[in-house]
């Protein structure tokens, strides 16, 4: 028998079917899932090979094997391509491509001593039905969420953005397990530099495989050392489509129900598409509430620790008396007291998230009440601190984005330590450090704190608050879209009545 040829040497045809079978079995380590069937007709041999669980067996039987084994179709590449009732036949000569495409669900037909093999895409993809997003709950607006199927996700995006201007660039990432990745943007709106930056980061990525969009996001973000997310992740197609229409760039990954949106600013993580479905004044109130909640989540408990340790003078006298009575039986300093309760809250949250939904909710409620009450009665902590810790925990959950909510909870711990050792000076030092850090961050090369830095007053009504729709005729200027105008200013303000 001839020596097996390696996939790097290009074309392997013509070749005997027995030798081809041996090569494929060696490459797949004699995997029993590799189906390799040999058929004979007169003086010719024909091989049909594929990975069994990746293809639709009914289509192979009815539309491929049945016509091939009949006497009507001659065994020749030209006849097979013309007569077999399947779309998209492709002639292949390279063994490396054959090995890769077998894992994608392709079926190959090879006639002995022909110069090429014929490939048909008959892949079978398992996917779940469209369901409501679990991580981004909405009261108003579409409830549908992305799935793990790239075909389904692209279908949803196309239905939401029915424009010939929509670009869907395709990439295959991963050397050992290639996975499909799509860059999606509007050609006439998205900034060309941002598109090129995203394209370059994906093409230069040299990894074995991409597990999920969350993993890909960590590979291509601007800074890997920061705790703040630099790209927005979402399961909501309407938020994804809304961001694309604003001039941003979207990324979808095969087998991932989460999409990536870039570039983003720090304030993007407090926006919700639900704000658009409400009155502008209600949306502004809710967005402002989220900003305040982020500050409360990071500063409320540290302020208690600083006041109870160093700055009694800032506490009102009546409250100071109650605080003294509450802490009279507590043997620990405020910093240890606060760290204990914060760790307890995080343990309850993490355990509730890992348990089944109904059990997790019960554990969170019962655990919080029981452990909190027992801690006060045992003299480990005070009643006042439990109120502050509970408010901080609730405030951290108001962020629409899970990653930013987690960031707020983690920042709280170093702020508590600084407050315990340096008081308000330590809190100010930590806050200044965070601001300087945020000023240095970028998202796809764009400033992370835009439109505050660099200052762009006209963009404030798009991130910090909302105005009525007739004043929203421009896109976010800080991202430099090609087309800044959404609709004419004069027509937006003009009202038409029935008699006109």
ChimeraX attribute file (.defattr): number of C-alpha atoms within 10 A of each C-alpha:
attribute: neighborCount
match mode: 1-to-1
recipient: residues
	/A:1	6
	/A:2	7
	/A:3	7
	/A:4	14
	/A:5	14
	/A:6	13
	/A:7	16
	/A:8	10
	/A:9	10
	/A:10	13
	/A:11	16
	/A:12	18
	/A:13	18
	/A:14	16
	/A:15	16
	/A:16	17
	/A:17	21
	/A:18	14
	/A:19	15
	/A:20	21
	/A:21	18
	/A:22	13
	/A:23	19
	/A:24	19
	/A:25	16
	/A:26	12
	/A:27	14
	/A:28	12
	/A:29	10
	/A:30	12
	/A:31	12
	/A:32	11
	/A:33	12
	/A:34	18
	/A:35	15
	/A:36	19
	/A:37	13
	/A:38	15
	/A:39	13
	/A:40	12
	/A:41	12
	/A:42	5
	/A:43	5
	/A:44	12
	/A:45	17
	/A:46	20
	/A:47	20
	/A:48	21
	/A:49	19
	/A:50	26
	/A:51	20
	/A:52	18
	/A:53	14
	/A:54	19
	/A:55	21
	/A:56	17
	/A:57	14
	/A:58	10
	/A:59	13
	/A:60	16
	/A:61	12
	/A:62	11
	/A:63	13
	/A:64	21
	/A:65	14
	/A:66	12
	/A:67	16
	/A:68	19
	/A:69	15
	/A:70	10
	/A:71	9
	/A:72	9
	/A:73	14
	/A:74	14
	/A:75	19
	/A:76	14
	/A:77	17
	/A:78	10
	/A:79	11
	/A:80	18
	/A:81	18
	/A:82	11
	/A:83	14
	/A:84	16
	/A:85	13
	/A:86	15
	/A:87	10
	/A:88	11
	/A:89	18
	/A:90	13
	/A:91	17
	/A:92	18
	/A:93	16
	/A:94	17
	/A:95	21
	/A:96	15
	/A:97	13
	/A:98	20
	/A:99	16
	/A:100	15
	/A:101	19
	/A:102	21
	/A:103	16
	/A:104	21
	/A:105	21
	/A:106	23
	/A:107	27
	/A:108	22
	/A:109	23
	/A:110	28
	/A:111	24
	/A:112	21
	/A:113	14
	/A:114	13
	/A:115	16
	/A:116	21
	/A:117	22
	/A:118	21
	/A:119	23
	/A:120	20
	/A:121	19
	/A:122	20
	/A:123	20
	/A:124	15
	/A:125	14
	/A:126	9
	/A:127	13
	/A:128	10
	/A:129	12
	/A:130	14
	/A:131	11
	/A:132	17
	/A:133	20
	/A:134	11
	/A:135	13
	/A:136	15
	/A:137	12
	/A:138	16
	/A:139	8
	/A:140	12
	/A:141	13
	/A:142	15
	/A:143	17
	/A:144	15
	/A:145	22
	/A:146	26
	/A:147	23
	/A:148	20
	/A:149	20
	/A:150	20
	/A:151	12
	/A:152	16
	/A:153	23
	/A:154	17
	/A:155	12
	/A:156	17
	/A:157	18
	/A:158	15
	/A:159	11
	/A:160	14
	/A:161	17
	/A:162	9
	/A:163	10
	/A:164	9
	/A:165	12
	/A:166	18
	/A:167	14
	/A:168	18
	/A:169	12
	/A:170	12
	/A:171	16
	/A:172	17
	/A:173	22
	/A:174	16
	/A:175	13
	/A:176	11
	/A:177	16
	/A:178	19
	/A:179	18
	/A:180	16
	/A:181	22
	/A:182	19
	/A:183	20
	/A:184	24
	/A:185	25
	/A:186	22
	/A:187	16
	/A:188	14
	/A:189	22
	/A:190	22
	/A:191	19
	/A:192	14
	/A:193	12
	/A:194	22
	/A:195	20
	/A:196	11
	/A:197	13
	/A:198	20
	/A:199	15
	/A:200	12
	/A:201	15
	/A:202	18
	/A:203	11
	/A:204	10
	/A:205	13
	/A:206	11
	/A:207	13
	/A:208	12
	/A:209	15
	/A:210	24
	/A:211	15
	/A:212	18
	/A:213	21
	/A:214	17
	/A:215	10
	/A:216	19
	/A:217	20
	/A:218	14
	/A:219	16
	/A:220	19
	/A:221	19
	/A:222	19
	/A:223	17
	/A:224	13
	/A:225	6
	/A:226	11
	/A:227	14
	/A:228	18
	/A:229	22
	/A:230	27
	/A:231	26
	/A:232	24
	/A:233	24
	/A:234	22
	/A:235	21
	/A:236	24
	/A:237	22
	/A:238	20
	/A:239	19
	/A:240	26
	/A:241	22
	/A:242	14
	/A:243	19
	/A:244	22
	/A:245	18
	/A:246	20
	/A:247	27
	/A:248	25
	/A:249	24
	/A:250	25
	/A:251	22
	/A:252	26
	/A:253	27
	/A:254	22
	/A:255	18
	/A:256	19
	/A:257	21
	/A:258	26
	/A:259	25
	/A:260	21
	/A:261	24
	/A:262	23
	/A:263	26
	/A:264	24
	/A:265	25
	/A:266	22
	/A:267	17
	/A:268	19
	/A:269	23
	/A:270	22
	/A:271	24
	/A:272	18
	/A:273	19
	/A:274	17
	/A:275	20
	/A:276	16
	/A:277	13
	/A:278	14
	/A:279	13
	/A:280	16
	/A:281	14
	/A:282	14
	/A:283	21
	/A:284	20
	/A:285	13
	/A:286	20
	/A:287	24
	/A:288	17
	/A:289	15
	/A:290	20
	/A:291	19
	/A:292	13
	/A:293	23
	/A:294	23
	/A:295	14
	/A:296	22
	/A:297	28
	/A:298	26
	/A:299	21
	/A:300	20
	/A:301	30
	/A:302	31
	/A:303	21
	/A:304	24
	/A:305	29
	/A:306	25
	/A:307	19
	/A:308	23
	/A:309	17
	/A:310	15
	/A:311	14
	/A:312	12
	/A:313	10
	/A:314	10
	/A:315	14
	/A:316	9
	/A:317	11
	/A:318	8
	/A:319	11
	/A:320	15
	/A:321	12
	/A:322	13
	/A:323	17
	/A:324	12
	/A:325	13
	/A:326	17
	/A:327	22
	/A:328	12
	/A:329	15
	/A:330	17
	/A:331	12
	/A:332	13
	/A:333	14
	/A:334	25
	/A:335	21
	/A:336	17
	/A:337	18
	/A:338	26
	/A:339	20
	/A:340	14
	/A:341	20
	/A:342	22
	/A:343	12
	/A:344	16
	/A:345	20
	/A:346	14
	/A:347	14
	/A:348	20
	/A:349	19
	/A:350	13
	/A:351	16
	/A:352	20
	/A:353	15
	/A:354	10
	/A:355	13
	/A:356	10
	/A:357	11
	/A:358	9
	/A:359	13
	/A:360	18
	/A:361	17
	/A:362	13
	/A:363	18
	/A:364	18
	/A:365	13
	/A:366	13
	/A:367	18
	/A:368	17
	/A:369	12
	/A:370	10
	/A:371	15
	/A:372	20
	/A:373	15
	/A:374	13
	/A:375	18
	/A:376	19
	/A:377	13
	/A:378	12
	/A:379	16
	/A:380	18
	/A:381	28
	/A:382	25
	/A:383	18
	/A:384	15
	/A:385	21
	/A:386	20
	/A:387	12
	/A:388	19
	/A:389	21
	/A:390	16
	/A:391	16
	/A:392	24
	/A:393	23
	/A:394	14
	/A:395	24
	/A:396	23
	/A:397	19
	/A:398	21
	/A:399	23
	/A:400	23
	/A:401	20
	/A:402	16
	/A:403	15
	/A:404	23
	/A:405	20
	/A:406	15
	/A:407	16
	/A:408	25
	/A:409	19
	/A:410	15
	/A:411	17
	/A:412	20
	/A:413	18
	/A:414	16
	/A:415	24
	/A:416	30
	/A:417	20
	/A:418	21
	/A:419	30
	/A:420	26
	/A:421	16
	/A:422	16
	/A:423	24
	/A:424	20
	/A:425	13
	/A:426	20
	/A:427	24
	/A:428	15
	/A:429	15
	/A:430	18
	/A:431	15
	/A:432	12
	/A:433	12
	/A:434	13
	/A:435	11
	/A:436	11
	/A:437	13
	/A:438	18
	/A:439	16
	/A:440	12
	/A:441	20
	/A:442	21
	/A:443	21
	/A:444	22
	/A:445	14
	/A:446	18
	/A:447	22
	/A:448	24
	/A:449	21
	/A:450	25
	/A:451	23
	/A:452	16
	/A:453	12
	/A:454	12
	/A:455	12
	/A:456	13
	/A:457	11
	/A:458	13
	/A:459	19
	/A:460	16
	/A:461	15
	/A:462	18
	/A:463	20
	/A:464	17
	/A:465	18
	/A:466	22
	/A:467	15
	/A:468	10
	/A:469	12
	/A:470	15
	/A:471	12
	/A:472	18
	/A:473	16
	/A:474	18
	/A:475	22
	/A:476	22
	/A:477	19
	/A:478	18
	/A:479	22
	/A:480	17
	/A:481	19
	/A:482	16
	/A:483	15
	/A:484	16
	/A:485	15
	/A:486	13
	/A:487	13
	/A:488	11
	/A:489	14
	/A:490	9
	/A:491	11
	/A:492	13
	/A:493	12
	/A:494	8
	/A:495	7
	/A:496	8
	/A:497	5
	/A:498	4
	/A:499	4
	/A:500	5
